């Protein structure tokens, strides 16, 4: 007897709530009622076989004051004509909310809408789109609106989040709520105050004109002749991107870039050379250093699809960069150390030379072995020294 029970009807309405439909209608006034519920009812045969169960089922449904029942007459040769529910309707939003005990949440949402309409109506569209999220944030909503109002009066403030001075608001709160604040800021700020080229939580500060923690670039000097520090032959330096771009080295060096810290530390002394640790800052920061355009540059990455994709991206800033130890001979010579790339890159790349492109295509199309990769730190140190000597 799989007839629809009161719990089944409530579950249907609860799904409307979980999808945000009921809360959204509460905010917008959207007309979504009356609305019919799916209901499986007893058949004429059930009247004869399970008459008492049918009567109990009817009683259960009639004790639900939040729904409206449509009735029909079923005829049975023994039980005669019987009136049974045929369809179940919810006629109003309030009845739907009462049915699933969500009226208190709806009233809290009403209060949020009223407060927002009075204090910062520009974010009302967000409430209609994300009503359940608003309920989750209800205890912080007044504070969120205070931050939005502050930034709307001071777009592109040019200060660190730590310097935002709003009564009752600390920078930890702003940092913790960046994903929500980003959606709200997009509503309250004019287009010219938003940097569309920055997106996501990690680029929140730059998107809305706050100062961000400076990107830092780490380099090792491999020859005292190009050391920027008097008396320090081979310093390991970490500079913010602006300071790195302003470096004035005694001689323009040969520049190596590697993604692996062990390789960065182990690269041997080389005439007029420096090595840059490529992890963590991306190429936009490095591209600020215009003096690199006049240096011989070599990129040493993993021999896998992502290694070639990174090389291709780097050449978007420095077209003259050459690859180092990212060739078929190196791959074949280290077969004992081959590994597997979990999620290979399959996109087309446009900045590889013929040899690099042939190897990249072989890797992405699994022509050598599925998911093949050779990590740079698995390449023999003697093999590295021979390649450096050839340079």
KALINWO-V625193 format. One record per residue. N is the residue number from 1. RES is the residue in one letter. PSI is psi as a letter, one per 20 degrees, with the letter a starting at -180 (NA if undefined). Layout:
BEGIN
((N;RES;PSI) (N;RES;PSI))
END
This chain:
BEGIN
((1;X;n) (2;X;l) (3;X;q) (4;X;p) (5;X;r) (6;X;h) (7;X;h) (8;X;g) (9;X;g) (10;X;h) (11;X;h) (12;X;g) (13;X;h) (14;X;h) (15;X;h) (16;X;g) (17;X;g) (18;X;h) (19;X;i) (20;X;j) (21;X;g) (22;X;g) (23;X;h) (24;X;g) (25;X;h) (26;X;h) (27;X;g) (28;X;i) (29;X;j) (30;X;p) (31;X;o) (32;X;j) (33;X;q) (34;X;q) (35;X;p) (36;X;p) (37;X;q) (38;X;p) (39;X;p) (40;X;p) (41;X;r) (42;X;q) (43;X;r) (44;X;h) (45;X;h) (46;X;h) (47;X;h) (48;X;h) (49;X;h) (50;X;l) (51;X;g) (52;X;h) (53;X;h) (54;X;g) (55;X;g) (56;X;g) (57;X;g) (58;X;g) (59;X;g) (60;X;g) (61;X;h) (62;X;i) (63;X;j) (64;X;n) (65;X;i) (66;X;i) (67;X;q) (68;X;p) (69;X;p) (70;X;p) (71;X;q) (72;X;r) (73;X;p) (74;X;p) (75;X;p) (76;X;q) (77;X;h) (78;X;g) (79;X;i) (80;X;b) (81;X;p) (82;X;p) (83;X;p) (84;X;q) (85;X;p) (86;X;h) (87;X;q) (88;X;p) (89;X;q) (90;X;p) (91;X;i) (92;X;q) (93;X;g) (94;X;g) (95;X;h) (96;X;g) (97;X;h) (98;X;h) (99;X;h) (100;X;j) (101;X;l) (102;X;j) (103;X;h) (104;X;g) (105;X;h) (106;X;h) (107;X;h) (108;X;h) (109;X;h) (110;X;g) (111;X;h) (112;X;g) (113;X;g) (114;X;g) (115;X;g) (116;X;g) (117;X;h) (118;X;h) (119;X;h) (120;X;m) (121;X;i) (122;X;h) (123;X;j) (124;X;h) (125;X;h) (126;X;h) (127;X;h) (128;X;h) (129;X;h) (130;X;l) (131;X;h) (132;X;h) (133;X;h) (134;X;g) (135;X;h) (136;X;h) (137;X;j) (138;X;h) (139;X;i) (140;X;i) (141;X;g) (142;X;g) (143;X;g) (144;X;g) (145;X;h) (146;X;g) (147;X;g) (148;X;g) (149;X;g) (150;X;g) (151;X;h) (152;X;h) (153;X;i) (154;X;m) (155;X;q) (156;X;m) (157;X;h) (158;X;k) (159;X;r) (160;X;q) (161;X;h) (162;X;h) (163;X;i) (164;X;p) (165;X;n) (166;X;p) (167;X;p) (168;X;j) (169;X;p) (170;X;r) (171;X;h) (172;X;h) (173;X;g) (174;X;g) (175;X;h) (176;X;h) (177;X;k) (178;X;h) (179;X;g) (180;X;g) (181;X;h) (182;X;g) (183;X;h) (184;X;g) (185;X;h) (186;X;h) (187;X;h) (188;X;i) (189;X;q) (190;X;q) (191;X;h) (192;X;i) (193;X;j) (194;X;p) (195;X;o) (196;X;i) (197;X;i) (198;X;p) (199;X;q) (200;X;r) (201;X;h) (202;X;h) (203;X;k) (204;X;g) (205;X;g) (206;X;h) (207;X;h) (208;X;j) (209;X;k) (210;X;q) (211;X;q) (212;X;q) (213;X;p) (214;X;p) (215;X;p) (216;X;q) (217;X;p) (218;X;p) (219;X;q) (220;X;p) (221;X;p) (222;X;j) (223;X;p) (224;X;h) (225;X;h) (226;X;j) (227;X;p) (228;X;i) (229;X;p) (230;X;p) (231;X;i) (232;X;o) (233;X;g) (234;X;m) (235;X;q) (236;X;o) (237;X;q) (238;X;p) (239;X;q) (240;X;q) (241;X;h) (242;X;g) (243;X;h) (244;X;g) (245;X;h) (246;X;j) (247;X;q) (248;X;n) (249;X;q) (250;X;h) (251;X;q) (252;X;p) (253;X;r) (254;X;p) (255;X;p) (256;X;q) (257;X;p) (258;X;q) (259;X;i) (260;X;p) (261;X;h) (262;X;g) (263;X;h) (264;X;g) (265;X;h) (266;X;i) (267;X;p) (268;X;r) (269;X;p) (270;X;q) (271;X;p) (272;X;l) (273;X;q) (274;X;q) (275;X;p) (276;X;p) (277;X;o) (278;X;j) (279;X;p) (280;X;h) (281;X;i) (282;X;r) (283;X;i) (284;X;g) (285;X;g) (286;X;h) (287;X;i) (288;X;h) (289;X;n) (290;X;h) (291;X;i) (292;X;h) (293;X;h) (294;X;j) (295;X;q) (296;X;p) (297;X;q) (298;X;p) (299;X;p) (300;X;o) (301;X;r) (302;X;q) (303;X;n) (304;X;r) (305;X;h) (306;X;h) (307;X;g) (308;X;h) (309;X;h) (310;X;g) (311;X;g) (312;X;g) (313;X;g) (314;X;h) (315;X;i) (316;X;h) (317;X;h) (318;X;n) (319;X;h) (320;X;j) (321;X;p) (322;X;q) (323;X;q) (324;X;p) (325;X;k) (326;X;l) (327;X;r) (328;X;h) (329;X;g) (330;X;g) (331;X;g) (332;X;h) (333;X;i) (334;X;k) (335;X;h) (336;X;i) (337;X;j) (338;X;q) (339;X;a) (340;X;p) (341;X;p) (342;X;g) (343;X;n) (344;X;q) (345;X;p) (346;X;j) (347;X;r) (348;X;p) (349;X;q) (350;X;i) (351;X;j) (352;X;q) (353;X;r) (354;X;g) (355;X;g) (356;X;g) (357;X;g) (358;X;g) (359;X;g) (360;X;g) (361;X;h) (362;X;h) (363;X;g) (364;X;h) (365;X;j) (366;X;l) (367;X;i) (368;X;g) (369;X;q) (370;X;p) (371;X;k) (372;X;p) (373;X;q) (374;X;o) (375;X;q) (376;X;h) (377;X;i) (378;X;i) (379;X;p) (380;X;q) (381;X;h) (382;X;h) (383;X;g) (384;X;g) (385;X;h) (386;X;g) (387;X;g) (388;X;h) (389;X;h) (390;X;h) (391;X;NA))
END
